[in-house]
Structures are given as structure tokens and as C-alpha cells.
Amino acid sequence: MLIALLALILAFITSCYDVHKAPKKVQNTFDSMFPGSTRVEWEKELSVFKAEFIHDEHEKDAWFSSEGVWINTKTKILLTEVPDTVLSAAHEYSDWDIDDVVYCERAEGIKAYYLIEYDKEYSEREKTARIRPDGTIMMDM
């Protein structure tokens, strides 16, 4: 019983460790989607591989199944890169400051949205809003 428990703990620990390389299928998909990427670091999260990297002068995170199927990508962008339709919707919280903007692309469901992170001066509270490229607010907190 003790050996089985230790084996289970070891399996869990090794499923969440940093890896230097992804499987060939994952690497091939990554290379075709993000050619010329730099500072690529891989992590394995259970059965999903996550790449953290620089591509087109942006910090990005991308997730892939172990079979090499792309799941989603998050790209940190500048406020100046956000479309006006999204900015107009984002200013719904006019008394909050926009802290970070992440452009999210997904293979399934809602294909793309902007994750707007807000903060307020002299407060530890934060808010987030998910806004579609057409300015529709999907979810806010």
C-alpha cells in the first residue's frame, strides 16, 4: 500500500515538471505556428505541454495536447495594440486603470478575446474583463 502511494505521488510530481523539449508532434506543430520564436521554455502540465516564448516581439504562452494539437495561445500586448472597439468597451470601468492586456486565441469555443486586467490606485482589488474583438463583454468580475 505504501509503495502504491509513493508511486502515485511520484507520478504526480513528474507530471508537473519543467521539460527541455516537447514530443516531436508537439514541436512540429509549434514550429509551424510560431516560426522564428526565441527563448522557448517548455512545461508539462499533466497531459498538456505549455510553451513560454517570444514571437513577433511579444511574450506568448501556447498549450498543445500530447498529440501535437494546438489548444490555445495567450499573447501579452500593449494598450496601443488594442482595437478601438475593445478599448471603448474596456472603459466601462472608467474609475479603474487598465493594468495588462492579453490577447487570447482558442481552438474551440469562442475563438478570440481580449483579457483586460484592471487595478485601482491605493487598492489591492483587481478586476478582469473578457472582451470580444467586436467589443462585446463576455465576462467581468
TORVOVEX-159600 format. One line per 3 residues: number of its first residue (from 1); their letters; for each residue x, y, z of N, C-alpha, C. Coordinates in steps of 0.1 Angstrom, whole numbers, plus 5000, padded with zeros to 4 digits. Layout:
NUM	a	X,Y,Z,X,Y,Z,X,Y,Z  ...
This chain:
1	mli	5008,4988,5000,5000,5000,5000,5009,5013,5000  5019,5013,5008,5028,5024,5009,5036,5026,4996  5040,5015,4989,5047,5016,4976,5037,5022,4966
4	all	5025,5018,4966,5015,5023,4956,5013,5038,4959  5012,5043,4971,5011,5057,4974,5023,5065,4970  5035,5060,4972,5047,5066,4968,5048,5067,4953
7	ali	5044,5057,4946,5044,5057,4931,5034,5067,4926  5022,5069,4932,5012,5079,4928,5018,5093,4930  5024,5095,4942,5030,5108,4945,5041,5111,4935
10	laf	5049,5102,4932,5060,5104,4922,5054,5107,4908  5044,5100,4904,5037,5102,4891,5032,5116,4890  5026,5121,4901,5020,5135,4901,5031,5145,4900
13	its	5041,5143,4908,5053,5153,4908,5059,5154,4894  5061,5143,4888,5068,5143,4875,5059,5148,4863  5045,5148,4866,5036,5153,4855,5036,5168,4855
16	cyd	5042,5175,4865,5041,5189,4865,5055,5195,4865  5065,5188,4860,5079,5193,4860,5082,5201,4847  5092,5209,4847,5097,5216,4835,5104,5206,4826
19	vhk	5102,5207,4813,5108,5199,4804,5116,5207,4794  5127,5202,4789,5135,5210,4780,5130,5209,4765  5124,5198,4762,5119,5195,4749,5105,5190,4750
22	apk	5097,5192,4739,5084,5186,4738,5085,5174,4729  5075,5166,4729,5075,5155,4719,5075,5160,4705  5080,5152,4696,5081,5156,4682,5068,5162,4676
25	kvq	5057,5155,4678,5044,5160,4673,5041,5174,4678  5044,5176,4691,5041,5190,4697,5051,5200,4691  5064,5196,4690,5074,5205,4685,5071,5209,4670
28	ntf	5066,5199,4662,5063,5202,4648,5052,5212,4647  5041,5210,4655,5030,5220,4655,5035,5234,4659  5042,5234,4670,5048,5247,4675,5056,5254,4664
31	dsm	5065,5247,4658,5074,5253,4648,5066,5258,4636  5056,5251,4632,5048,5256,4620,5039,5268,4624  5035,5269,4636,5027,5280,4641,5035,5292,4645
34	fpg	5046,5290,4650,5054,5301,4656,5069,5301,4651  5071,5302,4638,5084,5301,4633,5093,5313,4638  5105,5311,4640,5114,5321,4645,5113,5325,4659
37	str	5106,5317,4667,5104,5320,4681,5117,5319,4689  5119,5327,4699,5131,5327,4707,5127,5324,4722  5137,5321,4730,5136,5319,4744,5124,5310,4748
40	vew	5123,5299,4740,5113,5289,4742,5116,5280,4754  5106,5280,4764,5107,5271,4775,5094,5262,4776  5096,5250,4778,5085,5240,4778,5082,5236,4793
43	eke	5069,5234,4795,5065,5228,4808,5055,5217,4804  5054,5207,4812,5044,5196,4810,5034,5198,4822  5021,5200,4819,5011,5201,4829,5001,5190,4826
46	lsv	5003,5179,4834,4995,5167,4832,4998,5162,4818  4987,5161,4809,4990,5156,4796,4991,5167,4785  4992,5180,4790,4993,5191,4781,5007,5197,4782
49	fka	5012,5202,4771,5025,5209,4770,5023,5224,4768  5030,5231,4776,5029,5246,4776,5042,5252,4772  5042,5260,4761,5055,5267,4757,5054,5282,4761
52	efi	5064,5287,4767,5065,5301,4770,5076,5306,4761  5074,5317,4753,5083,5321,4743,5081,5335,4739  5090,5340,4730,5089,5353,4724,5087,5350,4709
55	hde	5077,5357,4703,5074,5355,4689,5068,5369,4684  5073,5374,4673,5069,5387,4668,5070,5398,4678  5081,5397,4687,5083,5407,4697,5073,5408,4708
58	hek	5066,5397,4710,5056,5396,4721,5058,5383,4729  5056,5385,4742,5056,5373,4751,5043,5365,4749  5045,5352,4747,5034,5343,4744,5035,5330,4753
61	daw	5023,5325,4755,5022,5311,4761,5013,5304,4752  5016,5291,4748,5008,5283,4740,5007,5269,4746  4995,5263,4745,4993,5250,4750,4990,5240,4739
64	fss	4995,5228,4740,4993,5218,4730,4990,5204,4737  4981,5196,4731,4979,5183,4736,4992,5175,4733  4993,5163,4740,5005,5155,4738,5005,5149,4724
67	egv	4994,5150,4717,4994,5145,4703,4998,5157,4693  5001,5168,4698,5005,5179,4690,4994,5188,4685  4982,5187,4691,4971,5195,4687,4971,5208,4695
70	win	4971,5220,4688,4971,5233,4694,4958,5235,4702  4959,5240,4714,4947,5242,4723,4944,5257,4724  4954,5265,4728,4952,5279,4728,4965,5287,4730
73	tkt	4965,5300,4728,4976,5309,4729,4972,5321,4736  4981,5326,4744,4979,5339,4751,4991,5348,4748  4988,5360,4743,4998,5370,4739,4997,5382,4747
76	kil	5007,5386,4754,5007,5399,4761,5009,5410,4751  5000,5420,4751,5001,5431,4741,5001,5444,4748  5005,5454,4741,5005,5468,4746,4991,5474,4744
79	lte	4988,5484,4752,4975,5490,4752,4973,5497,4738  4983,5501,4732,4982,5508,4719,4979,5498,4708  4980,5485,4710,4977,5474,4701,4962,5469,4702
82	vpd	4955,5474,4712,4941,5470,4714,4932,5478,4704  4923,5471,4697,4914,5478,4688,4904,5487,4695  4900,5498,4689,4892,5508,4695,4879,5502,4700
85	tvl	4873,5492,4693,4860,5486,4698,4862,5480,4711  4874,5474,4714,4877,5467,4726,4880,5478,4737  4887,5488,4733,4890,5499,4743,4878,5506,4748
88	saa	4868,5508,4738,4856,5515,4742,4848,5507,4753  4847,5494,4750,4841,5485,4760,4849,5484,4773  4862,5484,4772,4871,5483,4784,4869,5495,4793
91	hey	4866,5507,4787,4865,5519,4795,4852,5520,4803  4844,5509,4803,4832,5508,4811,4836,5510,4826  4848,5506,4830,4853,5508,4843,4862,5520,4843
94	sdw	4856,5532,4841,4863,5544,4839,4871,5548,4851  4867,5544,4863,4874,5547,4875,4885,5537,4878  4887,5527,4870,4897,5517,4871,4908,5519,4861
97	did	4920,5515,4864,4931,5517,4854,4934,5503,4848  4936,5503,4835,4940,5491,4828,4954,5488,4831  4956,5476,4836,4970,5472,4841,4977,5463,4830
100	dvv	4970,5453,4825,4976,5444,4815,4965,5440,4805  4970,5437,4793,4961,5432,4782,4967,5420,4776  4959,5409,4775,4963,5397,4769,4953,5393,4758
103	yce	4959,5390,4747,4950,5386,4735,4950,5371,4736  4938,5365,4737,4937,5350,4738,4930,5344,4726  4936,5334,4721,4931,5327,4709,4929,5312,4713
106	rae	4918,5307,4709,4915,5293,4713,4910,5285,4701  4913,5272,4701,4909,5263,4690,4894,5260,4691  4889,5260,4702,4874,5256,4704,4867,5267,4711
109	gik	4854,5267,4709,4845,5277,4716,4847,5291,4711  4847,5301,4719,4849,5314,4715,4864,5316,4710  4866,5318,4698,4879,5317,4692,4889,5328,4697
112	ayy	4885,5340,4699,4894,5351,4703,4887,5361,4712  4895,5366,4722,4890,5376,4730,4902,5383,4737  4900,5395,4742,4910,5402,4750,4907,5401,4764
115	lie	4917,5398,4772,4916,5397,4787,4922,5410,4792  4913,5418,4797,4917,5431,4803,4918,5430,4818  4930,5433,4823,4932,5433,4838,4933,5447,4843
118	ydk	4925,5450,4853,4924,5463,4859,4929,5463,4873  4934,5475,4877,4937,5477,4891,4932,5491,4895  4932,5494,4907,4928,5507,4912,4939,5512,4922
121	eys	4942,5525,4920,4952,5531,4929,4948,5530,4943  4957,5527,4952,4955,5526,4966,4946,5515,4970  4945,5505,4962,4936,5493,4964,4943,5481,4960
124	ere	4941,5470,4967,4946,5457,4963,4937,5449,4955  4925,5455,4953,4915,5448,4945,4918,5449,4930  4914,5439,4923,4916,5438,4908,4903,5434,4902
127	kta	4902,5437,4889,4890,5433,4881,4896,5428,4868  4888,5419,4862,4892,5414,4848,4879,5415,4839  4881,5417,4827,4870,5416,4817,4875,5409,4805
130	rir	4867,5400,4799,4869,5393,4787,4861,5400,4776  4867,5405,4766,4860,5413,4756,4863,5408,4742  4853,5405,4734,4855,5400,4721,4860,5411,4712
133	pdg	4866,5408,4701,4871,5419,4692,4860,5429,4687  4848,5425,4687,4837,5434,4683,4832,5443,4695  4838,5441,4707,4835,5450,4718,4825,5444,4728
136	tim	4820,5432,4725,4811,5425,4734,4818,5420,4747  4813,5424,4758,4819,5420,4771,4814,5406,4774  4823,5396,4775,4819,5382,4777,4817,5380,4792
139	mdm	4826,5384,4800,4826,5382,4814,4834,5392,4821  4829,5397,4832,4838,5406,4840,4836,5403,4855  4845,5407,4863,4845,5404,4878,4848,5417,4885
